[in-house]
Amino acid sequence: MGAHLLLTATLLLLRPSEAAALMEPELCYVLDAILFLYGLVLTGLYCRLRFLVHRRSQQRAGKETEEAVYAGLSGESQEMYETLQYQRS
């Protein structure tokens, strides 16, 4: 819907006879409408970004608490199997 309004306003401004018919207040109203829609789109994108970042941080916090349960079971510093040494007599 906003793109349709923007296209209509652009077409009106490109045609010199109809652009001249727009007096200064009407031109301001068209520009105000374009800026208003632009502000709404940017605000929506900003809020979406903030919610996505917040949701990801909550998911990471959930994983960290889950992994904390198994933190003591890490065997990275220990060998999994001891090597057998045969003594030849």
Distance bins in CASP14 RR format, pairs under 12 A and 6 or more apart:
PFRMAT RR
TARGET T0000
AUTHOR 0000-0000-0000
RMODE 2
METHOD distances of the structure
MODEL  1
1 7 0 0 0 0 0 1 0 0 0 0 0
1 8 0 0 0 0 0 1 0 0 0 0 0
1 33 0 0 0 0 0 1 0 0 0 0 0
1 37 0 0 0 0 1 0 0 0 0 0 0
1 40 0 0 0 0 0 1 0 0 0 0 0
1 41 0 0 0 0 0 1 0 0 0 0 0
2 8 0 0 0 0 1 0 0 0 0 0 0
2 9 0 0 0 0 1 0 0 0 0 0 0
2 10 0 0 0 0 0 1 0 0 0 0 0
2 33 0 0 0 0 1 0 0 0 0 0 0
2 34 0 0 0 0 1 0 0 0 0 0 0
2 36 0 0 0 0 0 1 0 0 0 0 0
2 37 1 0 1 0 0 0 0 0 0 0 0
2 38 0 0 0 0 1 0 0 0 0 0 0
2 39 0 0 0 0 0 1 0 0 0 0 0
2 40 0 0 0 0 1 0 0 0 0 0 0
2 41 0 0 0 0 1 0 0 0 0 0 0
3 9 0 0 0 0 0 1 0 0 0 0 0
3 10 0 0 0 0 0 1 0 0 0 0 0
3 34 0 0 0 0 0 1 0 0 0 0 0
3 37 0 0 0 0 1 0 0 0 0 0 0
3 38 0 0 0 0 0 1 0 0 0 0 0
3 41 0 0 0 0 0 1 0 0 0 0 0
4 10 0 0 0 0 0 1 0 0 0 0 0
4 11 0 0 0 0 0 1 0 0 0 0 0
4 33 0 0 0 0 0 1 0 0 0 0 0
4 37 0 0 0 0 0 1 0 0 0 0 0
5 11 0 0 0 0 0 1 0 0 0 0 0
5 12 0 0 0 0 0 1 0 0 0 0 0
5 29 0 0 0 0 0 1 0 0 0 0 0
5 30 0 0 0 0 1 0 0 0 0 0 0
5 31 0 0 0 0 0 1 0 0 0 0 0
5 32 0 0 0 0 0 1 0 0 0 0 0
5 33 1 0 0 1 0 0 0 0 0 0 0
5 34 1 0 0 1 0 0 0 0 0 0 0
5 35 0 0 0 0 0 1 0 0 0 0 0
5 36 0 0 0 0 0 1 0 0 0 0 0
5 37 1 0 0 1 0 0 0 0 0 0 0
5 38 0 0 0 0 0 1 0 0 0 0 0
6 12 0 0 0 0 0 1 0 0 0 0 0
6 13 0 0 0 0 0 1 0 0 0 0 0
6 30 0 0 0 0 1 0 0 0 0 0 0
6 31 0 0 0 0 0 1 0 0 0 0 0
6 33 0 0 0 0 1 0 0 0 0 0 0
6 34 1 0 0 1 0 0 0 0 0 0 0
6 35 0 0 0 0 0 1 0 0 0 0 0
6 36 0 0 0 0 0 1 0 0 0 0 0
6 37 1 0 0 1 0 0 0 0 0 0 0
6 38 0 0 0 0 1 0 0 0 0 0 0
6 41 0 0 0 0 0 1 0 0 0 0 0
7 13 0 0 0 0 0 1 0 0 0 0 0
7 14 0 0 0 0 0 1 0 0 0 0 0
7 34 0 0 0 0 0 1 0 0 0 0 0
8 14 0 0 0 0 0 1 0 0 0 0 0
8 15 0 0 0 0 0 1 0 0 0 0 0
8 18 0 0 0 0 0 1 0 0 0 0 0
8 30 0 0 0 0 1 0 0 0 0 0 0
8 33 0 0 0 0 0 1 0 0 0 0 0
8 34 0 0 0 0 0 1 0 0 0 0 0
9 15 0 0 0 0 0 1 0 0 0 0 0
9 18 0 0 0 0 0 1 0 0 0 0 0
9 19 0 0 0 0 0 1 0 0 0 0 0
9 22 0 0 0 0 1 0 0 0 0 0 0
9 26 0 0 0 0 0 1 0 0 0 0 0
9 27 0 0 0 0 1 0 0 0 0 0 0
9 28 0 0 0 0 0 1 0 0 0 0 0
9 29 0 0 0 0 1 0 0 0 0 0 0
9 30 1 0 1 0 0 0 0 0 0 0 0
9 31 0 0 0 0 1 0 0 0 0 0 0
9 32 0 0 0 0 0 1 0 0 0 0 0
9 33 1 0 0 1 0 0 0 0 0 0 0
9 34 1 0 0 1 0 0 0 0 0 0 0
9 35 0 0 0 0 0 1 0 0 0 0 0
9 37 0 0 0 0 0 1 0 0 0 0 0
10 18 0 0 0 0 0 1 0 0 0 0 0
10 19 0 0 0 0 0 1 0 0 0 0 0
10 30 0 0 0 0 1 0 0 0 0 0 0
10 31 0 0 0 0 0 1 0 0 0 0 0
10 34 0 0 0 0 1 0 0 0 0 0 0
11 18 0 0 0 0 1 0 0 0 0 0 0
11 19 0 0 0 0 1 0 0 0 0 0 0
11 30 0 0 0 0 0 1 0 0 0 0 0
12 18 1 0 1 0 0 0 0 0 0 0 0
12 19 1 0 0 1 0 0 0 0 0 0 0
12 20 0 0 0 0 0 1 0 0 0 0 0
12 21 0 0 0 0 1 0 0 0 0 0 0
12 22 1 0 0 1 0 0 0 0 0 0 0
12 26 0 0 0 0 1 0 0 0 0 0 0
12 27 0 0 0 0 1 0 0 0 0 0 0
12 29 0 0 0 0 0 1 0 0 0 0 0
12 30 1 0 0 1 0 0 0 0 0 0 0
12 31 0 0 0 0 0 1 0 0 0 0 0
12 34 0 0 0 0 0 1 0 0 0 0 0
13 19 1 0 1 0 0 0 0 0 0 0 0
13 20 0 0 0 0 0 1 0 0 0 0 0
13 21 0 0 0 0 0 1 0 0 0 0 0
13 22 1 0 0 1 0 0 0 0 0 0 0
13 26 0 0 0 0 0 1 0 0 0 0 0
13 27 0 0 0 0 1 0 0 0 0 0 0
13 30 0 0 0 0 1 0 0 0 0 0 0
13 31 0 0 0 0 1 0 0 0 0 0 0
13 34 0 0 0 0 0 1 0 0 0 0 0
14 22 0 0 0 0 0 1 0 0 0 0 0
15 21 0 0 0 0 1 0 0 0 0 0 0
15 22 0 0 0 0 0 1 0 0 0 0 0
16 22 0 0 0 0 0 1 0 0 0 0 0
18 26 0 0 0 0 0 1 0 0 0 0 0
18 27 0 0 0 0 0 1 0 0 0 0 0
18 30 0 0 0 0 0 1 0 0 0 0 0
19 26 0 0 0 0 0 1 0 0 0 0 0
19 27 0 0 0 0 1 0 0 0 0 0 0
19 30 0 0 0 0 0 1 0 0 0 0 0
20 26 0 0 0 0 0 1 0 0 0 0 0
20 27 0 0 0 0 0 1 0 0 0 0 0
21 27 0 0 0 0 0 1 0 0 0 0 0
22 28 0 0 0 0 1 0 0 0 0 0 0
22 29 0 0 0 0 1 0 0 0 0 0 0
22 30 1 0 0 1 0 0 0 0 0 0 0
22 31 0 0 0 0 0 1 0 0 0 0 0
23 29 0 0 0 0 0 1 0 0 0 0 0
23 30 0 0 0 0 0 1 0 0 0 0 0
24 30 0 0 0 0 0 1 0 0 0 0 0
24 31 0 0 0 0 0 1 0 0 0 0 0
25 31 0 0 0 0 0 1 0 0 0 0 0
25 32 0 0 0 0 0 1 0 0 0 0 0
26 32 0 0 0 0 0 1 0 0 0 0 0
26 33 0 0 0 0 0 1 0 0 0 0 0
27 33 0 0 0 0 0 1 0 0 0 0 0
27 34 0 0 0 0 0 1 0 0 0 0 0
28 34 0 0 0 0 0 1 0 0 0 0 0
28 35 0 0 0 0 0 1 0 0 0 0 0
29 35 0 0 0 0 0 1 0 0 0 0 0
29 36 0 0 0 0 0 1 0 0 0 0 0
30 36 0 0 0 0 0 1 0 0 0 0 0
30 37 0 0 0 0 0 1 0 0 0 0 0
31 37 0 0 0 0 0 1 0 0 0 0 0
31 38 0 0 0 0 0 1 0 0 0 0 0
32 38 0 0 0 0 0 1 0 0 0 0 0
32 39 0 0 0 0 0 1 0 0 0 0 0
33 39 0 0 0 0 0 1 0 0 0 0 0
33 40 0 0 0 0 0 1 0 0 0 0 0
34 40 0 0 0 0 0 1 0 0 0 0 0
34 41 0 0 0 0 0 1 0 0 0 0 0
35 41 0 0 0 0 0 1 0 0 0 0 0
35 42 0 0 0 0 0 1 0 0 0 0 0
36 42 0 0 0 0 0 1 0 0 0 0 0
36 43 0 0 0 0 0 1 0 0 0 0 0
37 43 0 0 0 0 0 1 0 0 0 0 0
37 44 0 0 0 0 0 1 0 0 0 0 0
38 44 0 0 0 0 0 1 0 0 0 0 0
38 45 0 0 0 0 0 1 0 0 0 0 0
39 45 0 0 0 0 1 0 0 0 0 0 0
39 46 0 0 0 0 1 0 0 0 0 0 0
39 47 0 0 0 0 0 1 0 0 0 0 0
40 46 0 0 0 0 0 1 0 0 0 0 0
40 47 0 0 0 0 0 1 0 0 0 0 0
41 47 0 0 0 0 0 1 0 0 0 0 0
41 48 0 0 0 0 0 1 0 0 0 0 0
42 48 0 0 0 0 0 1 0 0 0 0 0
42 49 0 0 0 0 0 1 0 0 0 0 0
43 49 0 0 0 0 0 1 0 0 0 0 0
43 50 0 0 0 0 0 1 0 0 0 0 0
44 50 0 0 0 0 1 0 0 0 0 0 0
44 51 0 0 0 0 1 0 0 0 0 0 0
44 52 0 0 0 0 0 1 0 0 0 0 0
45 51 0 0 0 0 0 1 0 0 0 0 0
45 52 0 0 0 0 0 1 0 0 0 0 0
46 52 0 0 0 0 0 1 0 0 0 0 0
46 53 0 0 0 0 0 1 0 0 0 0 0
47 53 0 0 0 0 0 1 0 0 0 0 0
47 54 0 0 0 0 0 1 0 0 0 0 0
48 54 0 0 0 0 0 1 0 0 0 0 0
48 55 0 0 0 0 0 1 0 0 0 0 0
49 55 0 0 0 0 0 1 0 0 0 0 0
49 56 0 0 0 0 0 1 0 0 0 0 0
50 56 0 0 0 0 0 1 0 0 0 0 0
50 57 0 0 0 0 0 1 0 0 0 0 0
51 57 0 0 0 0 0 1 0 0 0 0 0
51 58 0 0 0 0 0 1 0 0 0 0 0
52 58 0 0 0 0 0 1 0 0 0 0 0
52 59 0 0 0 0 0 1 0 0 0 0 0
53 59 0 0 0 0 0 1 0 0 0 0 0
53 60 0 0 0 0 0 1 0 0 0 0 0
54 60 0 0 0 0 0 1 0 0 0 0 0
54 61 0 0 0 0 0 1 0 0 0 0 0
55 61 0 0 0 0 0 1 0 0 0 0 0
55 62 0 0 0 0 0 1 0 0 0 0 0
56 62 0 0 0 0 0 1 0 0 0 0 0
56 63 0 0 0 0 0 1 0 0 0 0 0
57 63 0 0 0 0 0 1 0 0 0 0 0
57 64 0 0 0 0 0 1 0 0 0 0 0
58 64 0 0 0 0 0 1 0 0 0 0 0
58 65 0 0 0 0 0 1 0 0 0 0 0
59 65 0 0 0 0 0 1 0 0 0 0 0
59 66 0 0 0 0 0 1 0 0 0 0 0
60 66 0 0 0 0 0 1 0 0 0 0 0
60 67 0 0 0 0 0 1 0 0 0 0 0
61 67 0 0 0 0 0 1 0 0 0 0 0
61 68 0 0 0 0 0 1 0 0 0 0 0
62 68 0 0 0 0 1 0 0 0 0 0 0
62 69 0 0 0 0 0 1 0 0 0 0 0
63 69 0 0 0 0 0 1 0 0 0 0 0
63 70 0 0 0 0 0 1 0 0 0 0 0
64 70 0 0 0 0 0 1 0 0 0 0 0
64 71 0 0 0 0 1 0 0 0 0 0 0
65 71 0 0 0 0 0 1 0 0 0 0 0
67 73 0 0 0 0 0 1 0 0 0 0 0
67 74 0 0 0 0 1 0 0 0 0 0 0
68 74 0 0 0 0 0 1 0 0 0 0 0
72 78 0 0 0 0 0 1 0 0 0 0 0
74 80 0 0 0 0 0 1 0 0 0 0 0
75 81 0 0 0 0 0 1 0 0 0 0 0
END
